[in-house]
Amino acid sequence: MHFDAANLLPILPEIAVLLTAAIVLVVDLYIAERHREVIHGLTLIGLVAAVALTGAVGGGATELVFDGNVVRDSLADLLKGAILVVSLLVFIYARPWLRDRDMLVGEFYMLGLFAVLGMLVMVAANSFITVYLGLELLALSLYALVAFDRDSSRGAEAAMKYFVLGALGSGMLLYGISMVYGATGSVEFGAVAEALASQGMENKVLVFGLVFMVIGIGFKFGAVPFHMWVPDIYEGAPTPVVLLLGSAPKIAAFGLAIRLLVDGLGSLQADWQGMLLILAVLSMGLGNLVAIAQRNIKRMLAYSTISHVGFIFLGLLAGTEQGYAAAMFYTITYAVMATGAFGILIILSRKGFDAERIEDLKGLNERDSWYAAMMAMVMFSMAGVPPLVGFMAKLLVLEAVVRIGFVWLAVVAVVFSIIGAFYYLRVVRYIYFDKPEEDAPALVSSGGVRVAMSLNGLALLALGIFPASLLAVCQAVFGA
């Protein structure tokens, strides 16, 4: 392989994140305890630089580099930008929580940055090997982050569950990849697609490979029946880690699904469509019904995530450009909603106390009416109440499903969505109609966190009223 420096241009955002992680690692070794804030500043600067580089090298014709293993196209550009912006919010929200507990250390930022790097590699992959490298970099970083609080036995237990089940999911995906490679003789998506077009579904090895790959994707999304790790990890992991885990990786998982199923196995759509349909209905049903019974808000949001994954799968199984664009719109806006929800939980937490029960949100309006309004916006948006963006995201997905003749599936989705509205509105009731606990302290948050949360909440309103800008970009990616 001849090395060409021009190969590096499309991956400048990845290089920026990698350099930031390396700099944070080195600076952390030499910096005094009282100057730890410098690490936080360096991380934010690195992520802002990566966002700028994504814009600078993005656009234009599709580029294949590193012998066709990495691609820079409009899909990669948009997903990279979304991952980096959401990650930026995650690190801003996480700082007060970490500082209060003396955990503002380089390891958190370094592992977080490597997780972001893994996501960027996943969405820019053009071969099974590159996808798997990105996926494992993301997964290994998250395993360590879930166990980041060494004094928490729940965190250690959650990390062990996540590691075992994550390894199982990765193994399934890798087994499926090996079967597809055996049947087609290639790991590049373009070559695999050509081989499938010529030999069709005669090869039974391909069918088995597809099944295992869909199982792997289901694990990474947390779709039913591969969801068993999601509630326990959300409850046991430190809140800043759940904030990271529940937001940007969903965008990367969407990129994984598009690269594998559409770019690589698009001609087998009739086969994976049926599998995704089952996963979608089960995820929407179980996610919404079980969430009603939860008193722990992190577990409630975990089951809520499972139900939203069902909606994302509806867009994917539509198998049309409009469906893919709707699923992408849903995934990006869901990541912004999840970031806002867990951001509020971090703001409500303080040293010696973590906001985990729904009752911890009691009387938030009396304690801080602005944060109460932001949390209410997030809950209404997740419930799909107009004019917030959650309504538009659900509407677009349902429209894509109806257009392919699956009206019954759209009706099922609406019914489960109405059921889900109950537990979101219950949170709003606690915020506005209950009195705060007598010993509830005043909320203290930095100006940076307040600005970030304001932008986060208002983005849900702005994208709901003016969805055309983001939707047009999503549609342009798929030529819808």
N, C-alpha and C positions, 0 to 999 in steps of 0.2 A: 504494500500500500504506500503510495507516494503522498507525503504530507504536504498540504497546501495551506498556507496561512489564511487564504480566503474561506476555508472551511470554518474558521473560528468566528467569522462575522455573524452568522445566524444564531450562534449560541452565546453571544455576548451577555444576555441576561443571566444565563446559568453560570458563566464565568464570574460575573459580579457577585452573585450569591455565594459561590464557592470561596472567592477571595475574602468576602466579608466574614464567613465562618472561620477561615484560617486566621484572619487578623484578630477576631474576637478571642480565639483560642490562645494566641500568643500574648495579646494584651492582658488577658485574665491572669496569666502567670506572674506578671510583673507589677500589676496595679495594686495599690493599697485598698484595704477593705472599705474605707470611707469614700473612695472614688469609683465605686462600682457602677454608678450612673453612666459613666463614660461608655461602658459596654452596651448599655441600652441605646445611647445616642448613635454609636457606630452601627448597630444593627438597623436602626431606622434609616440612616444615611445610605447603607448598602441596599436596602429594599427600594428606597426612592430611586437610587441610581439604576437598579434593575428595571423598574417601571419605565424610566426614561429611555433606557436602552431597548426595551421591548418596542416602544413606539418608534425609536430611531431606525431599527433594523427591520421592522415589520412592514407589511404592505407589499404590493408588487406581486410578481409571479412566484409560484411555488419553487422552493429550492431544496434539492436533495444533497446532503453532505455526508462525509464519513462513509463512503461506499454505499450510499443509499440507506444507511441505518437511522439517520436523523433527517427530519423534514421541517422546513419552516414554511408554513402556509397560513392562511387566514384563520383556520381553526386553532392552530398553535398560538398565534398572536393574541387572539381574544382570550383564550383560556389562561395563557401565561399572565396577561394583564390582570384578569380577575383574581387569580390565585395570589399574585403579589399585593394587590390592593387589600384583599381580605386579610392576608398575613400581616400587613402593616397595622391594620386595626387590632388584630390579635395581640401583637406585641405592645401596642399602646395601652390596651386594657389590662394586660397581665402585670405591668410594672408595679402598681400600688400593692397588689396582693403579694407579690414576691418580696417587695421591700419590707412590708409589715412582718413577714415571717422569716426574715434574714435569709431568703433564698435567691436574692438578686445576684446570681453567680453566672459565670461564663458558660457553664455546662448547659443550662436551660436554653440560652440563646444559640449556642453552637448546635445543639441537637435540633432546635426549632428550625434553624437555617438549613441544616442538612435535610430535614423533612420537606422544606419548601423546594430545595434543589431536586429531591426525588420526584416531587409533583411536576416540576418543570420538565424533567427528563421524560416522564410518562406521556405528557401531552404532545411532546415533540418527537415521539418515537415513530419510526417507519418500519420497524421489524420487531418480531416477537422477543428477540434478545434484549433490545433497548427498552421495550416496555417492562420486561421483567426486572432489569437492572434498576429502573426508576422506582418500580413498585417495592422492591426489597429495601432500597435506600430509605424510602418513606416509612415502611413498616418497622425496620430495625430502630430508626430514630424514635418512632412513636412508642415502641415497647419500652425503651429506656425512659421516656418522658412520663409514661403512666406510673412508673415506680419512682418518680423523681423525689417525692417526699419520703425520705428514708424512715421517718418515725411513724408512718401510717401503715398499719397492717392491712387496711382495706386496699390501699394503693398497691401493695406488694401482691395481694391476692388477685386484684384486677389485672395487673401486669402479667401474672402467670397465666390467667385465663386467656388474655389477649394474645400472648405469645403462642400458646398451644393451638388455639383456634385459628389464629392468623397464619401459623405455619401450615395448618391443614388446608386452609383456603389457597395459600400460595402453591402448595404441593399439587392440589387439584388442577389449578391453572397451568402449572408447568407440565403436568401429565397430559393435559389437553393439547398444549402447544407442541409437545413431542410427537403426539399422534398426527397432528396436522402436518408437521414437518416430515414425518415418515411417509405420509400419503402424497404430499406435493413436492417434496425435495427442496423446499426453500423456507426461509424464515422472514423474507421481505414481504410486506403486505401486497405490493403490486404483483409480484411473481406468484404468490399464493392465489390471488384473485384470478389471474390468468389460468393457472392450473385447474382451479375449480370450474371455471367457465368451460374448459375443454373436456373434463372428465365427469362433470355433474356429480350426482349423489350416488353413483354406482358403488363407490368405495365405502364400505361399512366402517373402516377405521376413521374416516373423516367424520362420520356421524357421532362416534364415541368421543372423538376429539372435541367436537362442538359442544357436546353435553358437558364435558368436564370444564371447558372454558366458560360456559354460562354459569356453572356452579361457582367457579372462581370469582367471576364478576359479581355474582349474588353475595358471596362472602364479603367482598371488599365494600359493597354498597351497604351491607347489613340488611338485605332483603329476607323476608320470611321464605323458607324455613331455615335460613342460614344467619339468623339475627341474634342467636343466643348470647353472643358476646356483647352486644350493644348496650343493653340496660346496665349490666354489671360494670362495664368499663366507665360509662358516664357517671355512675354513682360513686365508684371507688377512686377514680383518678382525681388529682388536684384540679380545681375549677379552671385555671388557665390552660391546662393541658386539654381538658374537655372542650374548651373554647376553640383551641386549634384543631383538635380531632373532629369536631362536629361541623366544621365550616369548610375550609379550603380543600381538604381531601375529597369532599363530595364532588368538587369541580374536576379534580384529577381522575376520580373514578368514572365520571362521565366521559372524559377524554379517553380513558382506557376502553370503555364500552364502544365508543365510536370507532377508535382505531382497530380493535379486534373484530367487532361484528360487522361494521359497515365497510371500512377500508379493506380488511382482510377476507371476511367471510360474507360479503354482501350478497353473493349469488345463492347463499343458503338461507336467505331471509325467511322463506316459508317455514323452515325448520326452527330457527331460533325465535320467531315471532310467537309461536305457540307456547314455548317455554317461558318467555318474558310475560305473556298474558297471565299464566298461572302465578308467577312470582308477584306480579302487580296486584292481582285481586287479593291474594293472601296477605301481602304487605299492608294494603289499605285497610283490610278488614281487621286483622289482628292488631296492627299498630293503633288504630283509632279506638277499638273496643277496650284494649288493655290499658291504654293511657288514662281512661276515665277513672280506673281504680287506684291510680297512683297518688300518694300523698307527698312523695319526694319529687320536687320539681325537676331535678336532673333526670330521674327515671322517666318522668312524664315527657320531657323533651326528647328522651331517647326513643320512646315508642312513637312520639310525634315524627321523629326523623324517619323511622321505618315506614310510616304512612306516606310521607312525602316521597320516599324512594319509589313507592308504588306508582305515584303520579309521574315521576320521571320516566319510569319504565313504560307507561302508557304512550308517551311521546316517542320513545324508541321503537316500540312494537308497531307503531303506525307504519314505519318503513318508508315514509315519504320525506321529501326535503322539508315540508312544512312541519311534520312531526319532530324531526331532529332539531329544527330551529326552536320549536316550542319547548322541547325537553332541555335544550341548552339555556334558554331564557329562564326556565323554571329552576334549573340547577344553580345558576349564578345568583338569582334573586333569593333562593332559599339560603345560600351560604351567607348572604348579607343579613337575612333575618336571624339565622342561628347566631351569628356574631353579636348582634344586638342583644338577643335574649341572654346569652351567657355573660356578655359584658355587664349587663345590669346586675346579675348575680354576684359578679366580682365586686362591683361598686357597693353592694349591700353587705359584703363580707368585711370583716376586720380581724385583727389579731386575736386568736383564740375562738373565733366564731366564723363559720361558713354558712352562707344562706343556701340551704338545701331543701327545706320544707316549703310547701306552698304558703303555709301560714307566715313564713318570714317576710312575705310581701305585704302583710296586713298594713293598711293605712299608709302606704308609700306616698300617696298623694299629699298627706299632711306633713310628711317628713321632707319631701322634695317633689314639688308638683311637676317640674320639668322632666325629671327621670321617670316619674309615673306616666307622663304623657308618652315618652319614648317607649316604655315597656308595653303600654296599651296599644301603641301603633304596631309593635312587633306581633303581639298576640292577635290583633284584628287581621293583620296581613297574613299570618299563618292560617287563620281560620278562613281566609278567602273573602273578607268583607270589602266591598268597594268603598272608596276609590283607591285603596291601597294595592300595591303591586301583586300581592298574593292572589287577589281576585283575577287579575289579568293573566297571571301565569297559569292558573287552573283553567281559565276559559280557553286559552290558546291550545292547551293539551287536549281538552275535551273536544274542541273543534276538529283537531287533527284525527282523533279517534272516530268521530262521527263521519268524517269524510271518507273513511275506508269502510263504512258500513257497519261499524261496531257500536250501534246506538245503545244496545243493552249494556255494554261495558261503560259507556259514559253515564248511564243512569245509575249503575252500581257505584261508580266513583262519586257521583253527586250525593248519593245516600250516605256513604261513609264520610264524606266531607261535612255533611250536616251533623252527623254524630260527633265528629271531631270538634266542631265549633263549641260543643258544650264545655269541654275541659279548658279551652282557651279563654272562653268568656268567664269561667269560674275564677281564673287568675285575675281578670280585670275587676271582678266583683270584690275580691280581697283588696285590691289596690285602692279602690274608690269608696267602697261602702263599709269597710271594717275599720275599727280604730286601731292605731299602732300599739304594739306591746308597750307597757309602762316603762320598761327598762331599755327601750330601743334608743340608741344614741343618735345624735345628729349625723347625717351623712357627710363625709368629708371626701372630696375628690379633687384632683388637680384640674387646672384649666384645660390642659391638653386632653384629658380623658373626657371632660364635658364637651369640648369642641368635637372630638371624634364621635362621641355618642350622638350628638346633635346631628352631625352629618349623616351618621348611620341611620338614624330614625327618619330624618327628612328625606333621605334617598328613597326609602320605601314609599313615601307619599308622592315624591316627584316622579318616580318610575311608574307609579300606578296611574297618575294623571296624564303623564306624557311618556307612554311606553314605546313610542315609535322609534326613538333613537337607538335604544338597546336592541329592540326587536329587528330593526332594519339591519343592524350589524350581524345579528344571529342568522337572519335569513340570507344575507350576502355570503356567509360562510358556506352554506349548503346550496346556494343558487336558487332559493325558493322564491 
